Amino acid sequence: MTEELDLLGQDSDGDSEEVVLTPAELIDRLEQEENLRRAKKGDLKVSIHQMEMERIRFVLSSYLRCRLMKIEKFFPHVLEKEKTRPEGEPSSLSPEEFAFAQEYMVNTENYLKNVALKHMPPNLQKVDLLRAVPKPDLDSYVFLRVKERQENILVEPETDEQRDYVIDLEEGSQHLIRYKTIAPLVASGAVQLI
């Protein structure tokens, strides 16, 4: 899995302009479904429906836990990316995640000051967290599924002996490729990380 945050949250609507339900809203709607209320208590449909809601909750919790771990691991870079984001571009963090990242940065800075930096000589009492915390490894390889056909994707060589080459990505195909190569396609929704 790539260390870059897949923060756009690709939905199944593709290019639909309709507002998509958030996972929490989806769970609420599943719980309030009229068919569920009309079913008998011991009905198999009710049990299956409840199991599916629990499965969705588990997957959602796992996904959010993974995002928070990435935010904790790369917090200065995540916040810097948000600061440099163009005005019209959608945020890759939810408001809660952004607040979490800011609070995590403040708490980390305070901890460093109180535990270590105050005991250091004055010229060493500042730390640049952007330089101190490692950046996400965008050269890591990821599995992806192509949602829209893409032509002439330039793949950079891994070694100096190799040359650049161009590939075409057919719709529905799956590939293992360096994240840096396909990052713009992930952002546009043309490919989906799997």
Secondary structure as the mmCIF struct_conf table of DSSP 4:
data_model
#
loop_
_struct_conf.conf_type_id
_struct_conf.id
_struct_conf.beg_label_comp_id
_struct_conf.beg_label_asym_id
_struct_conf.beg_label_seq_id
_struct_conf.end_label_comp_id
_struct_conf.end_label_asym_id
_struct_conf.end_label_seq_id
BEND BEND1 GLU A 3 GLU A 4
BEND BEND2 LEU A 8 LEU A 8
TURN_TY1_P TURN_TY1_P1 SER A 12 ASP A 15
BEND BEND3 GLU A 18 GLU A 18
HELX_LH_PP_P HELX_LH_PP_P1 VAL A 19 THR A 22
HELX_RH_AL_P HELX_RH_AL_P1 PRO A 23 GLU A 31
TURN_TY1_P TURN_TY1_P2 GLN A 32 GLN A 32
HELX_RH_AL_P HELX_RH_AL_P2 GLU A 34 ARG A 38
BEND BEND4 ALA A 39 ALA A 39
TURN_TY1_P TURN_TY1_P3 LYS A 41 GLY A 42
HELX_RH_AL_P HELX_RH_AL_P3 LEU A 44 LYS A 73
TURN_TY1_P TURN_TY1_P4 PHE A 74 PHE A 74
HELX_RH_AL_P HELX_RH_AL_P4 PHE A 75 LYS A 83
TURN_TY1_P TURN_TY1_P5 THR A 84 THR A 84
BEND BEND5 ARG A 85 ARG A 85
TURN_TY1_P TURN_TY1_P6 GLU A 87 GLY A 88
BEND BEND6 GLU A 89 GLU A 89
HELX_LH_PP_P HELX_LH_PP_P2 PRO A 90 SER A 91
BEND BEND7 SER A 92 LEU A 93
HELX_RH_AL_P HELX_RH_AL_P5 PRO A 95 VAL A 115
TURN_TY1_P TURN_TY1_P7 ALA A 116 ALA A 116
HELX_RH_3T_P HELX_RH_3T_P1 LEU A 117 HIS A 119
BEND BEND8 MET A 120 MET A 120
HELX_RH_3T_P HELX_RH_3T_P2 PRO A 122 LEU A 124
HELX_RH_AL_P HELX_RH_AL_P6 LEU A 129 ALA A 132
BEND BEND9 VAL A 133 VAL A 133
HELX_LH_PP_P HELX_LH_PP_P3 PRO A 134 PRO A 136
TURN_TY1_P TURN_TY1_P8 LEU A 138 ASP A 139
BEND BEND10 SER A 140 SER A 140
STRN STRN1 TYR A 141 VAL A 146
BEND BEND11 LYS A 147 GLU A 148
STRN STRN2 GLN A 150 VAL A 155
BEND BEND12 GLU A 158 THR A 159
TURN_TY1_P TURN_TY1_P9 ASP A 160 GLU A 161
BEND BEND13 GLN A 162 GLN A 162
STRN STRN3 TYR A 165 LEU A 169
TURN_TY1_P TURN_TY1_P10 GLU A 171 GLY A 172
STRN STRN4 GLN A 174 ARG A 178
HELX_RH_AL_P HELX_RH_AL_P7 TYR A 179 SER A 188
TURN_TY1_P TURN_TY1_P11 GLY A 189 GLY A 189
BEND BEND14 ALA A 190 ALA A 190
STRN STRN5 VAL A 191 LEU A 193
#
